Amino acid sequence: MNENSPLNSFLENWASYVRQYTEAYRRAQEGVARLEPTIRMAAELANKAVENVPYVLLRGSVTFGRGGWSEIPLGEMDLSESSELVDRLYDKPDEEVRRELDQAIPEYFRRDDYAPLSEMVASWHDEHFEERHHIFEDALWAHKQGRYTLSIPALAVQIEGIVRSLTSEDEPGNAWIKRFNEAFDFDYKHGDYKRGNPPQPPDPEQVMSEFMTLSTNQRYQKVEELKTIYSLFRINELYDHGKFSDPVFTSSVK
């Protein structure tokens, strides 16, 4: 065979490529062998993190719920900050949890000249909200001035109006909020307050016990479910027995 033939040149190049590839593969295998313990440890840590996140989130939901709050409005708060708050409060009595959250959460929304609250209101642009947005802005201004008897009743009426519009419930009474609850498959008996037996949110100990029996995917679902339940409890409590004409009530609305 002619040493300078195209075929000979191709075979030489191919042999060179195979040798280089084989050497690279051998080195890669050696590198993987050296790094295997580190890779395995990283994978185990990542897996534990995936499993641990819903537990951290659940502790937050339970702790905020015990204090009479929903953590959903704090969705933009850094997870490390909210986790630090929860860790500090988790084992404390309910009254102490309530007292500290009543102080910590308003302080969060007052940061940087009410930036978190302003960003939340600015995000309320929607086809159902657009014509009401100037009222939200006015209520925000009043809230910044500490005029809660102006801001809270104004927002409460607007929220009721939006839900009435969405559910087509314009008649007097609370049929609008019952329809709202039905949309979330949430059972809340409003008349129980008048009978001195107010509905109660899920028991934290029972929630935690059931949670530990779930798979990772089920745990994430459970956290979202619990967030919704605690938020719906807060909303129903507000409209069930809230006295928006009472300055003491409006200044303490969560």
Protein Blocks (a to p, Z undefined) as FASTA:
>chain_A
ZZkbmklmmmmmmmmmmmmmmmmmmmmmmmmmmmmmmmmmmmmmmmmmmmmmmmmmmmmm
mmmmmnopafklmmmpcfklmmmmmmmmmmpcfklmmmmmmmmmmmmmmgghhllmmmmm
mmmgcfklmmmmmmmmmmmmmmmnopaklmmmmmmmmmmmmmmmmnopabgcjklmmmmm
mmnopacdfklmmnopacddddfklmmmmmmmpcfklmmmmmmmmmmmmmmmmmmmmmmm
pcfkbmklmmmcZZ
